Amino acid sequence: MTQLSERLKEKRIEAGLSQTELANCAGVHLRSVQNYESGKRYPNSLDIVLRLASALNTTTEYLLGEEGGYIVEAGEKGGYTEQKEIKKLVSEVAGLFAGGKLSDEDRDAAMQALSEAYWIAKNDCRKYSPKKNTEDK
């Protein structure tokens, strides 16, 4: 389950709507609502999140929470495959930091190593990518 899936279901039940009614109100397929609520998929665009939020009388920020905005944005920019990869990466990293036997020092070291790996890879990619693809937006 994700924040989006939990919050979507919570707000739908609070509004007294079935999944079919929510799908009709938001103008999306029933299967999409089912997938969003089960956490199997994220909406592919912020427009869909906006329509769901409007149908549930809530905000997109509430539905997406802290985690969802960039995942939906990745779907808009790179499509379903990129969205799925980012969601998987975030899930795996979150699993690394959730409980377990790692000490705080080990977690901090792992986070620092991940951050360093990201910046090294980003700088290396700039060397070999066309200039138009490496400019920060």
ABEGO torsion letter per residue (X at the ends): XBAAAAAAAAAAAAAGBBAAAAAAAAGBBAAAAAAAAAGABBBABAAAAAAAAAAAGBBAAAAAEAAAAAAAAAAAAAEAAAAAAAAAAAAAAAAAABEEABBAAAAAAAAAAAAAAAAAAAAAAAAABBAAAABBX
